[in-house]
Amino acid sequence: MVRTIITPENTDVHLHINKEYIGKPIEITYLALDELEQKPVSKKTMADFWGILSDETALDMHEQVKQTRNEWEERLKKQF
């Protein structure tokens, strides 16, 4: 894969296609970086899924988190 950022000086851009891409479908996309909408990613908590997950699924997930946390703590105890 080749990915690069350029600042064009006119409306034409010349591309060099690597030999390994000859005969293959390739995708060419262009967009202005200042047009990208960059929203901060908010961390999700279990409360964000309230009403979306069934009670059974939520309990299963909670148990899995507890089990994983316990396993992690046991590994840390063994290291130190």
Distance bins in CASP14 RR format, pairs under 12 A and 6 or more apart:
PFRMAT RR
TARGET T0000
AUTHOR 0000-0000-0000
RMODE 2
METHOD distances of the structure
MODEL  1
1 18 0 0 0 0 1 0 0 0 0 0 0
1 20 0 0 0 0 0 1 0 0 0 0 0
1 21 0 0 0 0 1 0 0 0 0 0 0
1 24 0 0 0 0 0 1 0 0 0 0 0
1 26 0 0 0 0 1 0 0 0 0 0 0
1 27 0 0 0 0 0 1 0 0 0 0 0
2 15 0 0 0 0 1 0 0 0 0 0 0
2 16 0 0 0 0 1 0 0 0 0 0 0
2 17 0 0 0 0 1 0 0 0 0 0 0
2 18 1 0 0 1 0 0 0 0 0 0 0
2 20 0 0 0 0 0 1 0 0 0 0 0
2 21 0 0 0 0 1 0 0 0 0 0 0
2 26 0 0 0 0 1 0 0 0 0 0 0
2 27 0 0 0 0 0 1 0 0 0 0 0
2 28 0 0 0 0 0 1 0 0 0 0 0
3 27 0 0 0 0 0 1 0 0 0 0 0
3 28 0 0 0 0 0 1 0 0 0 0 0
3 29 0 0 0 0 0 1 0 0 0 0 0
3 30 0 0 0 0 0 1 0 0 0 0 0
4 13 0 0 0 0 0 1 0 0 0 0 0
4 15 0 0 0 0 0 1 0 0 0 0 0
4 16 0 0 0 0 0 1 0 0 0 0 0
4 28 0 0 0 0 0 1 0 0 0 0 0
4 30 0 0 0 0 0 1 0 0 0 0 0
5 30 0 0 0 0 0 1 0 0 0 0 0
5 31 0 0 0 0 0 1 0 0 0 0 0
5 32 0 0 0 0 0 1 0 0 0 0 0
5 33 1 0 0 1 0 0 0 0 0 0 0
5 34 0 0 0 0 0 1 0 0 0 0 0
5 36 0 0 0 0 0 1 0 0 0 0 0
6 12 0 0 0 0 0 1 0 0 0 0 0
6 13 1 0 0 1 0 0 0 0 0 0 0
6 14 0 0 0 0 0 1 0 0 0 0 0
6 15 0 0 0 0 0 1 0 0 0 0 0
6 30 0 0 0 0 1 0 0 0 0 0 0
6 32 0 0 0 0 0 1 0 0 0 0 0
6 33 0 0 0 0 0 1 0 0 0 0 0
7 13 0 0 0 0 0 1 0 0 0 0 0
7 30 0 0 0 0 0 1 0 0 0 0 0
7 32 0 0 0 0 0 1 0 0 0 0 0
7 33 0 0 0 0 1 0 0 0 0 0 0
7 34 0 0 0 0 0 1 0 0 0 0 0
8 14 0 0 0 0 0 1 0 0 0 0 0
8 30 0 0 0 0 1 0 0 0 0 0 0
8 32 0 0 0 0 0 1 0 0 0 0 0
11 30 0 0 0 0 0 1 0 0 0 0 0
13 28 0 0 0 0 1 0 0 0 0 0 0
13 30 0 0 0 0 1 0 0 0 0 0 0
15 21 0 0 0 0 0 1 0 0 0 0 0
15 26 0 0 0 0 1 0 0 0 0 0 0
15 28 1 0 0 1 0 0 0 0 0 0 0
15 30 0 0 0 0 0 1 0 0 0 0 0
16 22 0 0 0 0 0 1 0 0 0 0 0
17 23 0 0 0 0 1 0 0 0 0 0 0
17 24 0 0 0 0 1 0 0 0 0 0 0
17 25 0 0 0 0 0 1 0 0 0 0 0
17 26 1 0 0 1 0 0 0 0 0 0 0
17 28 0 0 0 0 1 0 0 0 0 0 0
18 24 0 0 0 0 0 1 0 0 0 0 0
18 26 0 0 0 0 1 0 0 0 0 0 0
20 26 0 0 0 0 0 1 0 0 0 0 0
21 27 0 0 0 0 0 1 0 0 0 0 0
21 28 0 0 0 0 0 1 0 0 0 0 0
31 37 0 0 0 0 0 1 0 0 0 0 0
42 48 0 0 0 0 1 0 0 0 0 0 0
44 50 0 0 0 0 0 1 0 0 0 0 0
44 52 0 0 0 0 0 1 0 0 0 0 0
45 61 0 0 0 0 0 1 0 0 0 0 0
45 62 0 0 0 0 0 1 0 0 0 0 0
45 65 0 0 0 0 0 1 0 0 0 0 0
46 52 0 0 0 0 0 1 0 0 0 0 0
46 53 0 0 0 0 1 0 0 0 0 0 0
46 57 0 0 0 0 0 1 0 0 0 0 0
46 58 1 0 0 1 0 0 0 0 0 0 0
46 59 0 0 0 0 0 1 0 0 0 0 0
46 61 1 0 0 1 0 0 0 0 0 0 0
46 62 1 0 0 1 0 0 0 0 0 0 0
46 64 0 0 0 0 0 1 0 0 0 0 0
46 65 0 0 0 0 1 0 0 0 0 0 0
46 66 0 0 0 0 0 1 0 0 0 0 0
47 53 0 0 0 0 0 1 0 0 0 0 0
47 58 0 0 0 0 0 1 0 0 0 0 0
47 62 0 0 0 0 0 1 0 0 0 0 0
48 58 0 0 0 0 0 1 0 0 0 0 0
49 55 0 0 0 0 0 1 0 0 0 0 0
49 57 0 0 0 0 1 0 0 0 0 0 0
49 58 1 0 0 1 0 0 0 0 0 0 0
49 61 0 0 0 0 1 0 0 0 0 0 0
49 62 0 0 0 0 0 1 0 0 0 0 0
50 57 0 0 0 0 0 1 0 0 0 0 0
50 58 0 0 0 0 1 0 0 0 0 0 0
51 57 0 0 0 0 0 1 0 0 0 0 0
51 58 0 0 0 0 1 0 0 0 0 0 0
52 58 0 0 0 0 1 0 0 0 0 0 0
52 61 0 0 0 0 0 1 0 0 0 0 0
53 59 0 0 0 0 1 0 0 0 0 0 0
53 60 0 0 0 0 1 0 0 0 0 0 0
53 61 1 0 0 1 0 0 0 0 0 0 0
53 62 0 0 0 0 0 1 0 0 0 0 0
54 60 0 0 0 0 1 0 0 0 0 0 0
54 61 0 0 0 0 0 1 0 0 0 0 0
55 61 0 0 0 0 0 1 0 0 0 0 0
55 62 0 0 0 0 0 1 0 0 0 0 0
56 62 0 0 0 0 0 1 0 0 0 0 0
56 63 0 0 0 0 0 1 0 0 0 0 0
57 63 0 0 0 0 0 1 0 0 0 0 0
57 64 0 0 0 0 0 1 0 0 0 0 0
58 64 0 0 0 0 0 1 0 0 0 0 0
58 65 0 0 0 0 0 1 0 0 0 0 0
59 65 0 0 0 0 0 1 0 0 0 0 0
59 66 0 0 0 0 0 1 0 0 0 0 0
60 66 0 0 0 0 0 1 0 0 0 0 0
60 67 0 0 0 0 0 1 0 0 0 0 0
61 67 0 0 0 0 0 1 0 0 0 0 0
61 68 0 0 0 0 0 1 0 0 0 0 0
62 68 0 0 0 0 0 1 0 0 0 0 0
62 69 0 0 0 0 0 1 0 0 0 0 0
63 69 0 0 0 0 0 1 0 0 0 0 0
63 70 0 0 0 0 0 1 0 0 0 0 0
64 70 0 0 0 0 0 1 0 0 0 0 0
64 71 0 0 0 0 0 1 0 0 0 0 0
65 71 0 0 0 0 0 1 0 0 0 0 0
65 72 0 0 0 0 0 1 0 0 0 0 0
66 72 0 0 0 0 0 1 0 0 0 0 0
66 73 0 0 0 0 0 1 0 0 0 0 0
67 73 0 0 0 0 0 1 0 0 0 0 0
67 74 0 0 0 0 0 1 0 0 0 0 0
68 74 0 0 0 0 0 1 0 0 0 0 0
68 75 0 0 0 0 0 1 0 0 0 0 0
69 75 0 0 0 0 0 1 0 0 0 0 0
69 76 0 0 0 0 0 1 0 0 0 0 0
70 76 0 0 0 0 0 1 0 0 0 0 0
70 77 0 0 0 0 0 1 0 0 0 0 0
71 77 0 0 0 0 0 1 0 0 0 0 0
71 78 0 0 0 0 0 1 0 0 0 0 0
72 78 0 0 0 0 0 1 0 0 0 0 0
72 79 0 0 0 0 0 1 0 0 0 0 0
73 79 0 0 0 0 0 1 0 0 0 0 0
73 80 0 0 0 0 0 1 0 0 0 0 0
74 80 0 0 0 0 0 1 0 0 0 0 0
END
